[in-house]
């Protein structure tokens, strides 16, 4: 089984993200949103050449995966903005469902992380914007 197939197969139960290396090393997370990817992205290219599968991928998650060096992605649900980001950065992407935007958890508008990077195409700038938005959201609670 190839690494993308292994990553996809890992998306079961509460696992929402999985990445697999050429050697078969696997990293998984049950966290929602971009929290886990943000932690990993502290180290650029930490998953260089890996394949990843994620339940929901918006542009913020896509740019974090690109910063991590992930080259092949499967998304259960993928935003059109994320698809363009992967294509612009030469990462292969496949998906179950393509949507225009990722909606926030309350269903009342755009995901705050997708909104934070809407006009950003550089993965490093996206990482900074995501960290800033996350801090503002935590402070508002």
N, C-alpha and C positions, 0 to 999 in steps of 0.2 A: 504494500500500500504506500503511495507517495505521501509526502509530508502534509500537503494540503488536505488530502483525504483523512489522514490521521487527526489533523486539527479539527476538521468538521465532525468527525466521529466523537471527539471529546466534548462537543457541545451537547451535553445531556444532563438531565437533572437540573441542578441550579447553576451549572457551569455556563457562563455567558461569554467567556473569552478563552481561547486556547491558541498556543503557538508551538510550532514544532521545528526543530533544527534538522540539518542534514543527518546528524548522528542519531536522531530520534529523541533527543532531549525535549521534554514537554514542560510548558509553563501554562497554568490555568488560573482563572479567577472567577469568583461568583459575584464580584462587585458590579453594580450597575453604573452606567454612564462612563465617563472617561477617567475616573479616579485611579484605577489600576494602571492604565496606560500612561497617565501623568507621572505616576511613581517611577515606572520603568524608563520613561523618556528623560528623566534626570540625567541618564547616561546615553547620549546620542549613539546610534548604531549598536545598541546593546543586543538587538536581535537581528543583526545584519545577515541577510540571506534566508531568514526563517520564513515559514508560511504561517498564516494566522486565520482563524475563524472567529467571528464575533456575531452575536445575536443581532445587534443593531449598530450600524456604522453611519455616523454623520460626518460632516467635513472635519470637525474637531478631532474625532477618533482617527479619521483617515490621515490627517496631517501628523498626528502623533505616531501612527504606525510608520509613516514615511520617515520621520525623524529617527525612529528605532531601527530603520534599515530593512524592514519587512518588505519582501519583494512579491509576495503572492498572498491574496486575501479572498476569503469567502465571507459574505455578509448575509445573514438571514433576511434582514431589511437594510437597504442601502439608500442613502439620499443621492439625488442627482448631483448635488454639490460635491459629495464625497467621491462619486464616480469620476467626475472631471478632475479632481485633485489626484487620484490614483493615476489616471491617464496622463496628466501633465508631468508627473514624476516617474513615469515608466514602470509602475507597479501593475501587475496583472490582477484583475478583480473579477469575481463572479458573485452572483447573488441570487437569493430566492425571490425577493420582491423589491422593485425600485419605486421609491416615493420621491416627491419633489423636495420635501423638507422633513426633518426630524422634529416632532412636536414635543413640547414639555410634558412632564409626567402628569400634570393636571389636565392636559388636553386643551389648554386655553391659548396657546400660541407657540411660537418657535422655541425650540430647545435653547436655553441660554448659552450653552457652549457652541452650538452651531451658529448662533447669532454673533458670538464674540469673534469668530474667525471668518465670517461671511466675506469680508473684503481682504482676506489674507491668503497668500499662496505659498509663502516661505514657511517651512516646518518649524524653524527656530523662532520666528516671530509668532507663529501660532501657539507654540509652547508657552511663550511669555504671556500672550493674551489669555490663554486658558488658566494659567496660574493666577493672573490678576483677577479674572472673573470668579474663580473658585474662592479666592480670599474675600472678595466683596460679598459673595453669597453666604459664606460662613459668618462674616461680621453682621450681616442683616438678620441672622437667626436669633 
